[in-house]
Amino acid sequence: CIGINIKSSILSCRHRSRPLDFRYEYVQLLLTGALAQAPPTSPASPAPPASPASPASPASPASPASPASPAPPASPASKTSQAPEAPSRGVLLGLGGAGIVHLLRATRPALKLDIVEIDGAVVALARQHFGYLARPGEQAFVQDAARFAKRPEQAGRHDLVMVDCFGESFIPPALLTAEFFRDVRGLLSPRGVLVANLWSTHPRHEAIVRQYGKFYPHIWLVPGRSSGNSILVASPNPLPDQATMIKRAHDLDSRSLVPFKVLPHAMRMRRP
């Protein structure tokens, strides 16, 4: 799938001063699926500086005040009243031309995103031609995704796991096993969300979705409109409903962080 990824990322190296032009639908779909994990909130506007106070006239000595009664302890805020946290660490299985890396950095700059790519030459190409560099606190693993998912130090570490290792006509057999689906779930933090790029035209598409369903009780599908891509969004926890996803997509579109709209994709989400 590197051919598609390189084409979708081409303007990130040839026209670095222009917005990224991601014409290929699958990167738009992946970004839409990532909205299931809480997006970051816009930074609050700074409060205006206080106007200087006029000098106070000297006060007469105050009579001793009676001791104030202690304030009652604040009741803990309910979880429902708090905004959900944005993901702090994610991992992308399958780098290609780093298109989705650029999108996530544009929309979630605080996210620490590790990448896993089986072919070191692909990582070198992405660095040399498509602007990919691991930032401080991030790592690039040249390793098979199935083996990476077994690494004990990675267990429960990632709020967002993105799987982009599938091609239109070929899926590595190791990534179709129950063992791989189980191990990938083990990468998720307690609030984690999985986003996987599938192909609706693949003969085993429905079987793959059912296999994911054995490990994740909550699943959405984001089907492509002009491509055969089908993005699976899964979590052990309840996912946002479609109305919430549409609102998040609208909020992202209104910030104009990427040169396309994700709202049309969110409106086509469906349950498998």
KEKE-3310 file (N, C-alpha, C; in steps of 0.2 Angstrom, whole numbers, plus 5000, padded with zeros to 4 digits):
npx = (5004:5011:5012:5000:5000:5011:5007:4997:5003:5012:5012:5016:5030:5034:5028:5030:5026:5013:4996:4993:4988:4978:4972:4967:4954:4955:4964:4956:4946:4952:4955:4943:4938:4946:4940:4932:4939:4941:4943:4955:4951:4948:4960:4958:4953:4964:4962:4957:4969:4969:4963:4973:4972:4965:4974:4971:4962:4969:4964:4954:4959:4954:4941:4944:4941:4928:4932:4931:4919:4924:4924:4913:4918:4922:4911:4915:4917:4906:4909:4902:4901:4913:4924:4929:4945:4958:4967:4983:4994:4998:4998:5003:5001:5009:5017:5019:5018:5017:5005:4994:5000:5004:4992:4986:4996:4993:4980:4980:4991:4997:4998:5007:5014:5019:5026:5025:5033:5036:5045:5061:5066:5054:5052:5064:5062:5050:5056:5065:5059:5045:5044:5043:5047:5052:5046:5052:5050:5043:5043:5050:5047:5055:5048:5038:5021:5013:5022:5026:5014:5014:5024:5028:5030:5022:5009:4993:4996:4992:4981:4975:4975:4980:4977:4985:4988:4984:4981:4972:4970:4978:4981:4992:4994:4997:4991:4978:4974:4966:4974:4982:4972:4968:4980:4982:4971:4976:4986:4979:4975:4965:4954:4955:4954:4952:4957:4955:4960:4951:4946:4932:4929:4937:4936:4935:4930:4918:4920:4932:4927:4918:4927:4934:4923:4922:4931:4929:4916:4910:4907:4909:4907:4915:4911:4919:4916:4920:4930:4936:4938:4935:4933:4936:4930:4933:4931:4933:4925:4909:4906:4906:4889:4881:4877:4886:4898:4896:4895:4908:4915:4910:4915:4928:4930:4926:4937:4946:4959:4963:4964:4951:4934:4928:4915:4905:4909:4907:4894:4890:4892:4890:4882:4890)
npy = (4994:5006:5013:5020:5028:5036:5044:5051:5058:5067:5081:5085:5085:5092:5104:5111:5123:5125:5120:5103:5092:5080:5069:5056:5045:5037:5041:5052:5045:5038:5048:5053:5041:5042:5052:5046:5043:5055:5071:5085:5099:5116:5129:5139:5156:5169:5178:5195:5208:5214:5230:5243:5246:5259:5269:5265:5273:5276:5264:5263:5255:5239:5230:5215:5201:5188:5171:5162:5150:5134:5131:5120:5104:5102:5094:5079:5081:5075:5062:5063:5076:5081:5085:5073:5066:5070:5059:5054:5046:5037:5023:5019:5006:5002:5012:5018:5032:5041:5049:5049:5052:5065:5071:5068:5075:5088:5090:5085:5090:5088:5074:5060:5050:5034:5024:5009:4999:4987:4987:4993:5001:5008:5017:5025:5031:5038:5047:5054:5059:5063:5070:5064:5063:5056:5064:5071:5060:5051:5035:5025:5010:4997:4984:4969:4970:4961:4955:4966:4969:4960:4964:4966:4978:4987:4985:4990:5004:5013:5026:5027:5016:5013:5004:5001:4991:4984:4979:4981:4969:4960:4954:4952:4936:4934:4945:4941:4933:4926:4928:4939:4949:4949:4952:4965:4972:4971:4981:4993:5007:5009:5017:5016:5017:5008:5010:5004:5001:4994:4984:4985:4978:4966:4949:4943:4953:4954:4943:4947:4959:4952:4945:4954:4959:4949:4952:4965:4974:4985:4993:5003:5006:5015:5018:5020:5032:5034:5025:5009:5007:5004:5009:5003:5005:5002:4997:4992:4999:5009:5017:5034:5040:5042:5055:5062:5060:5066:5080:5081:5080:5091:5101:5100:5102:5116:5122:5122:5114:5105:5101:5097:5090:5082:5079:5074:5060:5056:5056:5045:5034:5018:5004:4988)
npz = (5000:4999:4988:4987:4999:4997:4986:4991:5000:4993:4992:5004:5004:4992:4992:5004:5010:5008:5013:5018:5005:5005:4995:4994:4999:5010:5020:5025:5030:5040:5049:5052:5059:5070:5077:5086:5098:5111:5104:5105:5115:5110:5114:5128:5128:5133:5148:5149:5154:5171:5176:5182:5200:5209:5221:5238:5251:5267:5279:5294:5309:5309:5318:5328:5318:5319:5320:5304:5299:5294:5276:5268:5262:5244:5233:5224:5207:5195:5183:5171:5169:5166:5153:5141:5140:5128:5118:5124:5120:5105:5093:5077:5066:5052:5041:5028:5017:5027:5028:5037:5048:5047:5047:5059:5067:5063:5068:5081:5090:5102:5104:5106:5095:5091:5078:5068:5057:5045:5035:5034:5023:5019:5030:5029:5016:5019:5028:5021:5010:5013:5024:5037:5053:5069:5084:5099:5112:5105:5095:5082:5076:5068:5063:5063:5064:5070:5079:5087:5093:5103:5113:5129:5136:5129:5132:5136:5134:5125:5120:5107:5094:5078:5064:5049:5039:5029:5012:4996:4990:4997:5013:5026:5032:5046:5052:5052:5062:5077:5087:5084:5084:5098:5104:5099:5105:5118:5118:5120:5131:5146:5141:5128:5110:5095:5078:5062:5045:5033:5019:5009:4998:4999:4999:5012:5020:5028:5037:5044:5050:5059:5066:5073:5081:5091:5100:5103:5110:5105:5091:5076:5059:5046:5030:5014:5001:4988:4987:4990:5003:5020:5036:5052:5068:5085:5102:5119:5127:5128:5113:5106:5101:5084:5083:5091:5085:5073:5078:5083:5071:5064:5072:5070:5057:5057:5062:5052:5050:5042:5024:5019:5022:5035:5040:5030:5030:5043:5043:5036:5044:5051:5060:5061)
capx = (5000:5015:5010:4994:5002:5016:5004:4993:5008:5017:5013:5020:5037:5035:5025:5030:5023:5006:4992:4993:4983:4976:4966:4965:4949:4957:4967:4951:4942:4955:4955:4936:4937:4950:4936:4929:4943:4940:4947:4957:4947:4952:4963:4954:4956:4967:4958:4960:4973:4965:4965:4976:4967:4967:4976:4966:4964:4971:4959:4955:4960:4948:4940:4946:4935:4927:4935:4926:4918:4927:4920:4912:4922:4918:4909:4918:4913:4904:4912:4898:4901:4919:4925:4933:4952:4961:4972:4990:4999:4995:5003:5001:5004:5010:5018:5018:5020:5016:5000:4990:5005:5004:4985:4986:5000:4989:4974:4981:4998:5000:4998:5013:5012:5024:5025:5027:5033:5040:5051:5065:5066:5049:5054:5069:5058:5046:5060:5069:5054:5039:5043:5042:5053:5049:5047:5054:5045:5040:5048:5049:5049:5055:5046:5032:5015:5010:5027:5026:5008:5016:5029:5025:5031:5018:5003:4989:5000:4990:4974:4973:4979:4978:4980:4984:4993:4980:4980:4966:4970:4982:4982:4997:4991:4998:4986:4971:4973:4963:4980:4983:4966:4969:4986:4981:4967:4980:4989:4974:4974:4958:4950:4958:4950:4956:4954:4958:4958:4950:4944:4925:4929:4940:4932:4935:4929:4913:4923:4936:4923:4915:4932:4935:4918:4923:4936:4927:4909:4907:4910:4907:4910:4915:4912:4921:4911:4923:4935:4934:4940:4930:4936:4932:4932:4931:4933:4930:4920:4904:4909:4901:4884:4883:4876:4892:4903:4894:4896:4915:4917:4908:4919:4935:4929:4926:4944:4950:4965:4965:4960:4945:4929:4926:4908:4902:4911:4904:4886:4889:4894:4885:4884:4890)
capy = (5000:5012:5018:5025:5032:5041:5048:5055:5063:5070:5088:5087:5086:5096:5110:5111:5129:5124:5115:5096:5090:5073:5068:5050:5045:5032:5045:5056:5040:5036:5054:5052:5036:5044:5056:5042:5045:5062:5076:5090:5105:5122:5132:5145:5163:5172:5183:5202:5210:5218:5237:5244:5248:5266:5269:5265:5278:5272:5262:5263:5248:5234:5226:5208:5197:5182:5166:5160:5143:5131:5129:5112:5101:5102:5087:5078:5082:5069:5060:5065:5083:5083:5084:5068:5068:5068:5054:5057:5042:5032:5020:5018:5000:5003:5019:5020:5038:5045:5053:5050:5055:5072:5073:5068:5081:5094:5090:5084:5091:5085:5067:5056:5044:5029:5020:5002:4998:4981:4988:4999:5006:5013:5022:5029:5035:5043:5052:5057:5062:5064:5074:5061:5063:5055:5069:5069:5056:5046:5030:5022:5003:4993:4977:4966:4973:4955:4954:4972:4969:4955:4967:4967:4985:4991:4983:4995:5010:5018:5028:5027:5012:5013:4998:5002:4986:4980:4981:4980:4962:4956:4955:4948:4931:4935:4950:4939:4928:4928:4930:4946:4953:4949:4956:4972:4974:4972:4988:4999:5009:5007:5021:5016:5016:5005:5012:4999:5002:4988:4985:4982:4974:4960:4943:4941:4959:4953:4939:4951:4963:4948:4943:4960:4959:4944:4955:4972:4974:4991:4994:5007:5006:5021:5016:5025:5034:5034:5020:5002:5007:5003:5010:5000:5009:4998:4999:4988:5003:5012:5022:5040:5039:5046:5062:5065:5060:5072:5086:5082:5081:5098:5106:5099:5106:5123:5124:5122:5112:5100:5104:5093:5090:5075:5078:5069:5053:5054:5055:5039:5029:5013:4998:4982)
capz = (5000:5000:4982:4988:5004:4994:4982:4996:5004:4989:4992:5010:5003:4986:4993:5012:5013:5007:5017:5015:5000:5005:4990:4994:5004:5016:5025:5027:5034:5046:5053:5054:5064:5076:5081:5092:5104:5112:5101:5110:5115:5108:5119:5130:5127:5139:5152:5149:5160:5176:5176:5189:5205:5212:5228:5243:5257:5273:5283:5301:5311:5309:5324:5326:5315:5322:5316:5299:5299:5288:5270:5267:5256:5238:5231:5218:5200:5192:5177:5165:5169:5164:5146:5140:5139:5122:5118:5125:5116:5100:5089:5070:5063:5045:5040:5021:5016:5033:5027:5043:5054:5046:5048:5067:5070:5062:5072:5088:5091:5109:5103:5105:5090:5089:5072:5068:5050:5044:5030:5035:5018:5019:5035:5026:5011:5023:5031:5016:5004:5015:5030:5043:5059:5076:5088:5106:5116:5100:5093:5076:5077:5062:5066:5061:5068:5075:5085:5091:5098:5109:5117:5136:5138:5126:5135:5140:5134:5119:5119:5100:5090:5071:5060:5042:5036:5024:5005:4993:4988:5001:5020:5029:5036:5053:5054:5052:5067:5083:5092:5083:5087:5105:5106:5097:5110:5124:5117:5122:5138:5148:5138:5121:5104:5089:5071:5057:5038:5029:5012:5009:4992:5000:5000:5019:5024:5033:5042:5048:5055:5064:5071:5078:5086:5096:5105:5105:5110:5103:5084:5071:5052:5042:5023:5009:4996:4981:4987:4993:5010:5026:5042:5058:5074:5090:5108:5124:5130:5123:5108:5105:5096:5078:5084:5094:5080:5068:5081:5083:5064:5062:5076:5067:5050:5058:5064:5046:5051:5036:5018:5017:5027:5038:5041:5026:5031:5049:5042:5033:5049:5052:5064:5057)
cpx = (5004:5014:5005:4996:5007:5012:5000:4997:5012:5017:5016:5027:5038:5033:5024:5026:5016:5002:4993:4987:4982:4970:4963:4960:4951:4960:4961:4947:4945:4955:4948:4935:4941:4946:4932:4933:4943:4945:4949:4952:4951:4954:4959:4957:4959:4963:4961:4964:4968:4967:4968:4971:4970:4969:4971:4968:4965:4965:4960:4956:4954:4947:4942:4940:4934:4929:4929:4926:4921:4922:4919:4916:4918:4917:4912:4914:4912:4907:4909:4899:4908:4920:4930:4940:4954:4966:4979:4995:4995:5000:4999:5005:5004:5011:5017:5021:5019:5010:4996:4994:5004:4997:4984:4990:4996:4983:4975:4989:5001:5000:5005:5012:5019:5022:5028:5027:5038:5046:5055:5066:5060:5050:5059:5066:5054:5050:5063:5065:5048:5038:5042:5048:5049:5051:5049:5048:5042:5046:5045:5051:5049:5054:5039:5026:5013:5015:5027:5020:5009:5021:5026:5025:5026:5010:4999:4992:4996:4983:4971:4978:4976:4981:4979:4989:4990:4980:4974:4965:4974:4982:4987:4993:4991:4993:4979:4969:4969:4968:4982:4978:4966:4974:4985:4976:4971:4985:4985:4975:4966:4952:4951:4953:4955:4952:4958:4955:4957:4948:4937:4925:4933:4935:4931:4933:4924:4916:4928:4933:4920:4921:4934:4930:4918:4928:4934:4919:4906:4911:4906:4910:4910:4916:4915:4915:4914:4929:4932:4936:4934:4934:4932:4935:4929:4934:4930:4925:4915:4908:4903:4895:4885:4882:4882:4897:4902:4896:4904:4918:4916:4913:4926:4935:4929:4932:4948:4958:4968:4961:4955:4940:4928:4919:4904:4903:4908:4897:4885:4891:4888:4887:4885:4884)
cpy = (5006:5016:5023:5030:5038:5046:5053:5060:5067:5077:5090:5088:5091:5103:5111:5118:5129:5119:5108:5095:5082:5071:5061:5049:5041:5036:5050:5051:5039:5042:5054:5047:5038:5049:5052:5042:5053:5067:5081:5096:5111:5126:5138:5151:5166:5177:5190:5204:5215:5225:5239:5248:5255:5265:5269:5270:5274:5270:5262:5256:5245:5231:5219:5204:5190:5176:5163:5153:5140:5130:5122:5110:5101:5095:5086:5078:5075:5068:5063:5072:5086:5081:5078:5070:5066:5063:5057:5053:5037:5028:5018:5012:5001:5010:5022:5027:5043:5050:5054:5053:5062:5075:5073:5074:5087:5095:5089:5084:5088:5077:5064:5050:5040:5026:5014:5001:4992:4982:4994:5004:5010:5018:5027:5033:5040:5049:5057:5062:5065:5067:5071:5061:5061:5061:5067:5065:5050:5041:5027:5015:4999:4986:4975:4968:4967:4954:4960:4972:4964:4958:4969:4974:4989:4990:4989:5002:5015:5019:5027:5022:5012:5008:5000:4998:4982:4983:4979:4972:4957:4958:4950:4942:4932:4940:4948:4934:4931:4931:4937:4951:4954:4953:4963:4975:4976:4978:4994:5000:5008:5012:5021:5015:5013:5008:5008:5001:4995:4989:4981:4977:4967:4955:4941:4947:4957:4948:4943:4955:4958:4946:4948:4960:4954:4947:4962:4972:4980:4993:4999:5006:5013:5019:5022:5026:5033:5029:5014:5002:5007:5004:5007:5003:5004:4999:4994:4992:5006:5017:5028:5038:5043:5053:5066:5065:5065:5079:5087:5083:5089:5103:5106:5103:5113:5126:5124:5120:5107:5103:5100:5093:5083:5074:5073:5062:5051:5053:5049:5033:5024:5008:4992:4977)
cpz = (5000:4994:4984:4993:5001:4990:4986:4999:5000:4990:4999:5009:4997:4988:5001:5014:5012:5012:5013:5011:5000:5001:4991:5000:5010:5021:5029:5032:5040:5051:5056:5060:5070:5080:5087:5098:5105:5109:5106:5109:5113:5114:5121:5129:5133:5142:5151:5155:5165:5175:5182:5194:5207:5219:5233:5248:5263:5277:5290:5303:5312:5316:5323:5324:5319:5317:5311:5300:5293:5282:5270:5261:5250:5236:5225:5212:5197:5185:5171:5164:5166:5156:5145:5138:5132:5123:5119:5121:5111:5097:5082:5067:5055:5043:5033:5020:5021:5032:5033:5048:5053:5048:5056:5070:5069:5066:5079:5090:5097:5109:5102:5101:5088:5082:5072:5060:5049:5040:5032:5030:5017:5024:5032:5021:5014:5026:5026:5011:5007:5022:5036:5047:5065:5080:5095:5109:5111:5098:5086:5076:5070:5064:5063:5066:5073:5081:5089:5096:5104:5114:5124:5138:5135:5128:5138:5139:5129:5120:5112:5097:5083:5067:5052:5038:5030:5017:5002:4991:4992:5008:5023:5033:5044:5056:5054:5057:5073:5088:5091:5085:5094:5107:5104:5103:5116:5123:5120:5129:5140:5144:5130:5116:5098:5082:5066:5050:5035:5022:5011:5003:4993:5002:5008:5023:5030:5039:5046:5053:5061:5069:5076:5083:5091:5102:5107:5105:5107:5096:5080:5064:5049:5035:5019:5004:4989:4981:4990:5000:5015:5032:5048:5064:5080:5096:5113:5128:5125:5119:5108:5100:5090:5079:5087:5089:5075:5071:5081:5076:5062:5066:5073:5060:5051:5060:5058:5047:5046:5030:5015:5023:5029:5040:5037:5027:5038:5048:5039:5038:5050:5057:5060:5057)
residu = (CYS:ILE:GLY:ILE:ASN:ILE:LYS:SER:SER:ILE:LEU:SER:CYS:ARG:HIS:ARG:SER:ARG:PRO:LEU:ASP:PHE:ARG:TYR:GLU:TYR:VAL:GLN:LEU:LEU:LEU:THR:GLY:ALA:LEU:ALA:GLN:ALA:PRO:PRO:THR:SER:PRO:ALA:SER:PRO:ALA:PRO:PRO:ALA:SER:PRO:ALA:SER:PRO:ALA:SER:PRO:ALA:SER:PRO:ALA:SER:PRO:ALA:SER:PRO:ALA:SER:PRO:ALA:PRO:PRO:ALA:SER:PRO:ALA:SER:LYS:THR:SER:GLN:ALA:PRO:GLU:ALA:PRO:SER:ARG:GLY:VAL:LEU:LEU:GLY:LEU:GLY:GLY:ALA:GLY:ILE:VAL:HIS:LEU:LEU:ARG:ALA:THR:ARG:PRO:ALA:LEU:LYS:LEU:ASP:ILE:VAL:GLU:ILE:ASP:GLY:ALA:VAL:VAL:ALA:LEU:ALA:ARG:GLN:HIS:PHE:GLY:TYR:LEU:ALA:ARG:PRO:GLY:GLU:GLN:ALA:PHE:VAL:GLN:ASP:ALA:ALA:ARG:PHE:ALA:LYS:ARG:PRO:GLU:GLN:ALA:GLY:ARG:HIS:ASP:LEU:VAL:MET:VAL:ASP:CYS:PHE:GLY:GLU:SER:PHE:ILE:PRO:PRO:ALA:LEU:LEU:THR:ALA:GLU:PHE:PHE:ARG:ASP:VAL:ARG:GLY:LEU:LEU:SER:PRO:ARG:GLY:VAL:LEU:VAL:ALA:ASN:LEU:TRP:SER:THR:HIS:PRO:ARG:HIS:GLU:ALA:ILE:VAL:ARG:GLN:TYR:GLY:LYS:PHE:TYR:PRO:HIS:ILE:TRP:LEU:VAL:PRO:GLY:ARG:SER:SER:GLY:ASN:SER:ILE:LEU:VAL:ALA:SER:PRO:ASN:PRO:LEU:PRO:ASP:GLN:ALA:THR:MET:ILE:LYS:ARG:ALA:HIS:ASP:LEU:ASP:SER:ARG:SER:LEU:VAL:PRO:PHE:LYS:VAL:LEU:PRO:HIS:ALA:MET:ARG:MET:ARG:ARG:PRO)
# end
